[in-house]
Amino acid sequence: MGDRNRSGVRAVKRRGKKILVIDFRYCDKDGRERRHRRDASVQMMTAARAEAETLRRRALETGSVDPKPAAPTFEVFVREQFVPLIMPTYTAATRERYLRVLWKEGVVRVLGAKRVTEIGAREFRALDAEVRGRGVNPRQHLILVRRVIKTAHEFGVIERMPVLPSVPRQPRKLPGAPSREVIDQCLRGARGWLRTSIALAYFATQRNGEVRATRVMDVDFAGNCLKIRHAFSDTEFSTPKGKDERAIPMSPPLRAILEESVKGKRPTDFVVVDEQGRTPSRQRLYKEFIALQRRLGIVPAWSFHALRHSFGTHAVRGGANIEAIRELMGHEDLETTALYLHAAHADKVSVIEALDGQLAGNSVPSTSLLH
């Protein structure tokens, strides 16, 4: 070979017949020298040299002369790689939601037969249109497809990440919040584990899953502090939403309720348990809270999560430090906490009334403001 075989093709005699052989050396992925030798597919020098050039280029780029296998379809990649390798990194609730979006809400039906290398802006828009056509917000569908394609790129299945349209940002809604009077009414009307749950959600800023995951050992009466260490995601015991633990000073009402709730329980026992000693499900906690409000004549009925919104709203309205509120509520950034800076309707009315008072005391008639 060497200088006599720069093209990677040489002629040999075999049984008295000239045969064109592709013959060259290359380095594999591990840097080891390899030799590739085989008869040319087409026994014409021009075609043999073209074939040798293609194989040498492939060996240089990939460390192998083997043709790259066809990329898997979207459905095959999801089933064989994304679900077993990536899904376990999500919380149980997120896994359940993503599996539903994939198979029950149309993502696999729309994109499943396409190879992951074929999915680009056109396919992304087609999914967007199909989901919207059913009157469904496609945000979760599009986010999930992005993550699947990004994973395929990270795994080397896709050489280049395609340019996909941006996912529309979810508009932030001002959090609704029941008044302190409504919360006090619920605390007076509730009994047992439901009363404890309401107190934990409002006074300790706990989410539904955090309320149900609170254990006796998390309550530090000596330090007058409640530590939020875990949360239930669906039925799976996990870390809180922000991943970080947080400590909440106990207010007198919360402390009194917790002192009653932990009596006779071991450190590892859950604080919130029903009459059979079981932790209530997410849905049961929500439904029991709604049923309580209906019995008490509270209209409209608030969601259980609204109790946490009340903490943020009331704390901001009381002049508390916004960074301290962020830490207590376990928000990852101040942008989320800043939603509680919104003025409630009553606050806006008071501003208008104050303005009207100023105008009433002015010697210039208010109608002059129109000219």
Secondary structure per residue as TSV (DSSP state, phi and psi in degrees):
chain	resnum	aa	ss	phi	psi
A	1	M	-	360.0	-123.3
A	2	G	G	62.5	-135.6
A	3	D	G	-64.0	-25.9
A	4	R	G	-80.7	-5.2
A	5	N	G	-137.9	47.1
A	6	R	T	-64.7	-28.3
A	7	S	T	-77.3	-13.7
A	8	G	S	80.8	10.4
A	9	V	E	-126.7	134.2
A	10	R	E	-138.5	156.2
A	11	A	E	-101.3	135.1
A	12	V	E	-130.1	156.3
A	13	K	E	-100.7	131.0
A	14	R	E	-136.7	112.6
A	15	R	T	56.7	40.0
A	16	G	T	77.4	8.6
A	17	K	E	-120.1	137.7
A	18	K	E	-77.3	128.0
A	19	I	E	-121.9	131.3
A	20	L	E	-85.1	124.3
A	21	V	E	-118.9	131.5
A	22	I	E	-83.7	124.6
A	23	D	E	-148.7	110.2
A	24	F	E	-154.2	164.0
A	25	R	E	-108.7	152.0
A	26	Y	E	-154.8	169.6
A	27	C	E	-104.4	133.4
A	28	D	-	-81.5	-172.9
A	29	K	T	-62.0	-26.1
A	30	D	T	-93.3	5.5
A	31	G	S	83.6	6.9
A	32	R	-	-86.4	142.1
A	33	E	E	-75.6	133.4
A	34	R	E	-126.7	158.5
A	35	R	E	-121.8	131.5
A	36	H	E	-111.9	123.9
A	37	R	E	-143.5	126.0
A	38	R	E	-163.7	160.1
A	39	D	E	-66.0	141.5
A	40	A	-	-63.4	143.8
A	41	S	S	-65.4	-37.5
A	42	V	S	-118.5	122.9
A	43	Q	-	-83.7	57.1
A	44	M	S	-134.6	135.2
A	45	M	H	-56.8	-42.7
A	46	T	H	-63.0	-45.1
A	47	A	H	-68.0	-38.2
A	48	A	H	-64.7	-42.4
A	49	R	H	-64.8	-38.7
A	50	A	H	-63.9	-40.3
A	51	E	H	-65.9	-42.0
A	52	A	H	-63.1	-40.7
A	53	E	H	-63.5	-40.9
A	54	T	H	-63.2	-43.6
A	55	L	H	-67.6	-40.0
A	56	R	H	-66.2	-39.1
A	57	R	H	-65.3	-41.4
A	58	R	H	-62.9	-41.6
A	59	A	H	-64.6	-37.7
A	60	L	H	-67.3	-39.4
A	61	E	H	-81.8	-34.6
A	62	T	H	-117.0	-10.6
A	63	G	S	77.2	14.9
A	64	S	-	-153.2	150.4
A	65	V	-	-95.6	-4.7
A	66	D	S	-70.3	137.5
A	67	P	-	-63.8	142.4
A	68	K	-	-68.0	128.3
A	69	P	-	-64.0	152.3
A	70	A	-	-62.0	141.2
A	71	A	-	-63.9	146.6
A	72	P	-	-70.7	160.7
A	73	T	B	-70.2	163.5
A	74	F	H	-56.9	-45.2
A	75	E	H	-65.1	-43.2
A	76	V	H	-63.5	-43.3
A	77	F	H	-63.4	-41.4
A	78	V	I	-63.1	-47.1
A	79	R	I	-67.8	-41.8
A	80	E	I	-93.9	-20.5
A	81	Q	I	-127.1	-51.1
A	82	F	I	-66.3	-48.4
A	83	V	H	-64.2	-49.9
A	84	P	H	-74.6	-26.1
A	85	L	H	-103.8	-30.9
A	86	I	T	-105.7	-40.3
A	87	M	G	-54.1	-39.4
A	88	P	G	-61.8	-16.4
A	89	T	G	-79.6	-11.8
A	90	Y	S	-92.9	162.4
A	91	T	-	-69.5	163.9
A	92	A	H	-59.9	-40.7
A	93	A	H	-64.6	-40.3
A	94	T	H	-67.9	-41.1
A	95	R	H	-59.7	-45.7
A	96	E	H	-61.7	-40.7
A	97	R	H	-67.9	-43.2
A	98	Y	H	-67.0	-39.3
A	99	L	H	-64.6	-37.9
A	100	R	I	-65.8	-43.0
A	101	V	I	-64.4	-38.5
A	102	L	I	-66.1	-52.0
A	103	W	I	-104.4	-31.9
A	104	K	I	-93.5	-23.0
A	105	E	S	-112.6	19.7
A	106	G	S	98.1	-6.0
A	107	V	H	-64.0	-49.6
A	108	V	H	-67.0	-35.7
A	109	R	H	-62.9	-38.4
A	110	V	H	-82.0	-41.1
A	111	L	H	-110.9	-10.0
A	112	G	T	-54.7	-38.1
A	113	A	T	-82.2	-11.7
A	114	K	S	-83.8	144.2
A	115	R	B	-72.4	148.0
A	116	V	G	-61.0	-25.9
A	117	T	G	-73.9	-13.0
A	118	E	G	-95.0	-7.0
A	119	I	-	-87.3	117.4
A	120	G	S	-139.4	-154.8
A	121	A	H	-60.7	-39.3
A	122	R	H	-63.2	-46.1
A	123	E	H	-67.2	-37.0
A	124	F	H	-61.0	-45.8
A	125	R	H	-67.2	-35.8
A	126	A	H	-64.2	-42.1
A	127	L	H	-64.3	-44.6
A	128	D	H	-54.3	-49.6
A	129	A	H	-64.7	-40.9
A	130	E	H	-63.9	-43.0
A	131	V	H	-69.6	-44.0
A	132	R	H	-61.4	-34.7
A	133	G	H	-62.5	-21.1
A	134	R	T	-93.1	7.0
A	135	G	T	75.1	25.7
A	136	V	-	-114.7	141.7
A	137	N	-	-70.1	120.8
A	138	P	-	-85.4	6.3
A	139	R	H	-55.5	-50.6
A	140	Q	H	-63.8	-37.3
A	141	H	H	-62.5	-45.8
A	142	L	H	-70.1	-39.3
A	143	I	H	-61.2	-43.1
A	144	L	H	-66.1	-42.3
A	145	V	H	-61.3	-41.6
A	146	R	H	-57.2	-44.0
A	147	R	H	-67.7	-37.7
A	148	V	H	-64.8	-46.7
A	149	I	H	-65.7	-39.2
A	150	K	H	-62.7	-39.2
A	151	T	H	-64.6	-41.8
A	152	A	H	-60.7	-36.7
A	153	H	H	-68.8	-43.2
A	154	E	H	-62.9	-33.5
A	155	F	T	-82.9	-1.4
A	156	G	T	81.7	8.7
A	157	V	S	-74.6	-33.3
A	158	I	S	-113.6	127.1
A	159	E	S	-69.4	-41.9
A	160	R	S	-128.4	137.7
A	161	M	-	-70.2	123.7
A	162	P	-	-68.1	155.0
A	163	V	-	-83.6	108.7
A	164	L	-	-106.0	146.9
A	165	P	-	-58.8	149.9
A	166	S	-	-70.0	149.7
A	167	V	-	-83.6	128.6
A	168	P	-	-55.4	136.1
A	169	R	-	-70.0	138.6
A	170	Q	-	-71.6	122.1
A	171	P	-	-64.6	133.4
A	172	R	-	-79.0	129.0
A	173	K	-	-99.9	143.2
A	174	L	-	-67.3	126.8
A	175	P	-	-69.4	129.5
A	176	G	-	-76.3	147.8
A	177	A	-	-147.4	124.0
A	178	P	-	-67.6	153.5
A	179	S	-	-72.6	166.2
A	180	R	H	-64.3	-32.1
A	181	E	H	-62.3	-42.4
A	182	V	H	-64.7	-42.4
A	183	I	H	-63.3	-43.8
A	184	D	H	-62.9	-36.8
A	185	Q	H	-64.0	-41.5
A	186	C	H	-65.9	-41.4
A	187	L	H	-65.0	-37.1
A	188	R	H	-71.2	-34.2
A	189	G	H	-86.0	-19.5
A	190	A	-	-85.9	158.8
A	191	R	-	-133.2	157.6
A	192	G	H	55.9	-135.0
A	193	W	H	-65.2	-28.7
A	194	L	H	-68.6	-41.2
A	195	R	H	-62.1	-43.1
A	196	T	H	-61.9	-40.9
A	197	S	H	-62.8	-42.7
A	198	I	H	-62.7	-42.3
A	199	A	H	-64.3	-41.2
A	200	L	H	-66.7	-38.2
A	201	A	H	-68.8	-41.0
A	202	Y	H	-84.2	-56.0
A	203	F	H	-75.5	-24.3
A	204	A	S	-115.5	9.6
A	205	T	-	59.0	25.2
A	206	Q	-	-82.3	141.6
A	207	R	-	-78.1	168.1
A	208	N	H	-51.6	-51.0
A	209	G	H	-66.1	-30.9
A	210	E	H	-73.4	-38.4
A	211	V	H	-57.6	-49.3
A	212	R	H	-71.3	-20.4
A	213	A	H	-96.2	-0.7
A	214	T	-	-69.0	128.3
A	215	R	B	-110.5	162.7
A	216	V	G	-57.8	-38.3
A	217	M	G	-65.0	-16.8
A	218	D	G	-80.6	-11.6
A	219	V	E	-97.2	113.9
A	220	D	E	-107.2	93.1
A	221	F	T	-68.9	-35.1
A	222	A	T	-62.7	-40.7
A	223	G	T	-93.6	3.3
A	224	N	T	50.2	49.7
A	225	C	E	-142.9	141.6
A	226	L	E	-111.4	125.1
A	227	K	E	-100.8	126.6
A	228	I	E	-99.5	104.1
A	229	R	-	-111.0	-27.8
A	230	H	-	-138.6	169.8
A	231	A	E	-153.3	152.2
A	232	F	E	-91.0	124.9
A	233	S	E	-105.4	105.3
A	234	D	T	61.6	-113.1
A	235	T	T	-110.8	7.7
A	236	E	E	-95.3	128.3
A	237	F	E	-76.0	119.6
A	238	S	E	-142.4	-168.4
A	239	T	-	-87.1	162.4
A	240	P	-	-61.1	166.5
A	241	K	T	-55.3	-43.9
A	242	G	T	-81.8	1.8
A	243	K	S	75.4	-25.8
A	244	D	S	-90.9	144.4
A	245	E	-	-73.9	154.4
A	246	R	E	-143.0	153.9
A	247	A	E	-114.7	132.5
A	248	I	E	-118.2	118.9
A	249	P	E	-61.0	139.8
A	250	M	-	-87.9	127.1
A	251	S	-	-76.4	157.9
A	252	P	H	-54.3	-43.7
A	253	P	H	-62.0	-40.9
A	254	L	H	-66.9	-42.3
A	255	R	H	-60.9	-43.8
A	256	A	H	-62.6	-41.2
A	257	I	H	-67.8	-40.6
A	258	L	H	-69.8	-35.7
A	259	E	H	-59.4	-37.4
A	260	E	H	-74.0	-36.6
A	261	S	H	-72.3	-28.6
A	262	V	T	-93.5	-2.0
A	263	K	T	-59.1	130.5
A	264	G	T	77.6	6.0
A	265	K	-	-104.3	152.3
A	266	R	-	-84.9	161.9
A	267	P	T	-56.0	-33.2
A	268	T	T	-86.9	-5.5
A	269	D	S	-71.6	151.9
A	270	F	B	-78.6	143.2
A	271	V	S	-71.6	-43.0
A	272	V	-	-96.5	104.8
A	273	V	-	-137.6	149.6
A	274	D	-	-82.3	-169.5
A	275	E	T	-63.6	-23.8
A	276	Q	T	-94.1	5.7
A	277	G	S	80.8	14.9
A	278	R	-	-104.1	150.8
A	279	T	-	-73.5	125.8
A	280	P	-	-66.3	150.2
A	281	S	-	-74.0	167.7
A	282	R	H	-58.7	-46.5
A	283	Q	H	-66.8	-37.2
A	284	R	H	-66.1	-41.2
A	285	L	H	-60.9	-44.1
A	286	Y	H	-62.5	-48.2
A	287	K	H	-66.6	-38.8
A	288	E	H	-65.5	-35.6
A	289	F	H	-69.7	-39.5
A	290	I	H	-64.9	-43.7
A	291	A	H	-62.6	-38.2
A	292	L	H	-60.2	-46.4
A	293	Q	H	-64.1	-36.4
A	294	R	H	-65.5	-39.5
A	295	R	H	-64.1	-34.3
A	296	L	H	-86.6	-4.4
A	297	G	T	75.7	25.4
A	298	I	-	-83.2	118.0
A	299	V	S	-132.1	129.3
A	300	P	S	-76.8	160.8
A	301	A	-	-78.0	137.9
A	302	W	-	-95.8	150.4
A	303	S	-	-73.0	159.8
A	304	F	T	-61.9	-36.6
A	305	H	T	-65.8	-22.6
A	306	A	H	-63.5	-23.1
A	307	L	H	-62.5	-39.5
A	308	R	H	-67.0	-38.9
A	309	H	H	-62.0	-35.3
A	310	S	H	-62.4	-41.1
A	311	F	H	-55.5	-51.6
A	312	G	H	-62.2	-44.2
A	313	T	H	-64.8	-46.8
A	314	H	H	-68.3	-35.9
A	315	A	H	-66.0	-43.7
A	316	V	H	-64.7	-44.4
A	317	R	H	-63.6	-28.7
A	318	G	T	-82.0	-1.5
A	319	G	T	90.4	16.0
A	320	A	-	-68.8	155.7
A	321	N	-	-66.3	128.7
A	322	I	H	-65.6	-34.2
A	323	E	H	-69.3	-37.4
A	324	A	H	-66.0	-39.1
A	325	I	H	-62.8	-42.1
A	326	R	H	-57.2	-46.9
A	327	E	H	-66.0	-41.0
A	328	L	H	-65.2	-36.2
A	329	M	H	-86.6	-9.2
A	330	G	T	74.7	28.2
A	331	H	-	-77.7	143.1
A	332	E	S	-76.2	-26.6
A	333	D	S	-144.0	161.9
A	334	L	H	-71.1	-19.8
A	335	E	H	-60.0	-39.4
A	336	T	H	-68.7	-45.0
A	337	T	H	-64.2	-32.4
A	338	A	G	-62.8	-17.7
A	339	L	G	-60.4	-26.8
A	340	Y	G	-79.8	-3.8
A	341	L	G	-78.8	-7.6
A	342	H	S	-61.2	150.2
A	343	A	-	-85.8	130.0
A	344	A	-	-71.2	165.2
A	345	H	H	-58.1	-41.7
A	346	A	H	-62.2	-37.4
A	347	D	H	-63.4	-41.5
A	348	K	H	-65.5	-40.5
A	349	V	H	-61.4	-40.9
A	350	S	H	-64.7	-34.2
A	351	V	H	-65.0	-45.2
A	352	I	H	-63.8	-41.3
A	353	E	H	-63.1	-38.9
A	354	A	H	-64.5	-40.1
A	355	L	H	-64.2	-43.3
A	356	D	H	-60.8	-37.2
A	357	G	H	-64.5	-39.7
A	358	Q	H	-64.4	-42.0
A	359	L	H	-67.7	-36.3
A	360	A	H	-64.4	-30.9
A	361	G	T	-86.3	-1.3
A	362	N	-	-87.2	138.2
A	363	S	S	-71.9	-19.4
A	364	V	S	-83.4	127.6
A	365	P	-	-58.0	140.9
A	366	S	G	-61.9	-26.1
A	367	T	G	-66.5	-19.4
A	368	S	G	-67.9	-17.6
A	369	L	G	-67.5	-16.6
A	370	L	G	-86.5	-9.9
A	371	H	-	-106.9	360.0
